[in-house]
Amino acid sequence: LQYDIVSVIEKPAEIKLSEKEIRSLAAYAHEHWRAQRKDLGWKYGELYNQQQKIDPRIASWENLNENWKQQISGMVEKWPAVLAAAHFKVEYLTCR
């Protein structure tokens, strides 16, 4: 998305991500989480079962339940505030 995260001394102002950026980051975050879970042996299934490592959230982003998409998007939307509170500035990279 052409952003960089930089540690700063003073707490920076938090940026606001666009809806398009939130959707893109949410899809990326989900696919990253999904790959990690699959590497641990989890598989897709209709009902969650921890013992059998079955989880309906392992669906691809395109096939993911809309409620899960909204939850992930809500989490991503908070990232700039969390980073700012930890003294990280989110800067847009400009092409030179």
N, C-alpha and C positions, 0 to 999 in steps of 0.2 A: 504493500500500500504506500510505499515511499515515505515511511516514517522512521525516525531514529529515536532511541530512548537514551537520555543523557542524565547522569547523576549531577545534581546541583546542590549548593549549600542551603539556599533559601527555598522554602516551599513555593513551587511555581503555580501559576494559574493552570487549572485543568482545561484541556481542550474538549470540544464536543465532537464526537464522531458522527458522520452522516449515516443515514439509514443504510445506504449502500455499503459503506465501510463496516458497519456493524454486522450486516448479513454476511459479508465476505469473511470477516474475522471469525464469526460464529461457525460458519461452515468449515473453515480451516481448523479451528479448535476442536470441533467435533470429529473430523476425520483423523486428526492427530491422536485424540483420545481413543477413537475406535481402533486404530492400528495398534496402539499399546495394549489394549484389552485383547485383541486377537492374538498378539504375540504371547500373551499370558494364557492362551487356550480357551478364551471365551468365544461363544458362538451365538448367533442370532436365534431367538425363539420367541414365541408369542407371550410367554409368561416368564418372569424373572425367577431364576433358581440358582442360588449362590453355590450350592453343592455341586450341581451339574454344570456350572459356569455358562448359564444361558441368560441372555439379557435382550429384551426387545429394543433397547437403545443402540444396539450394535448395527442397526440398519444404516445404510448410507444416508447422507444428508438429504438427498432427494426423496428418500422413502421414509424419513424420520417423521414421527408423530408431530403435528403442529404445536402441541403444548410443549414438547421437549425443545423444539426449535426456539420458541419464545423464551423458555427458561435460559437456554444457552445465550441467546441474544441479549437478554437482560443482564446476564453476568458480564458479557463482553462490554456492554455499554458502561459498566462501572469501572472498567480497567483504568481509564485516564484519571479518575478520582483516586483510586487506590495507589497508582504510581505517583501522583502529585503528593499525596500524604506521606509517601516514603521518600520524598525529595528526588523524584525522577521527572524530568521534563520530556514531554513527547513533542518532537519537532518534525515538521514536514520537510522532507529533503527536496531541494530544488535542483533541477538539472543545470549544469554549468556548461 
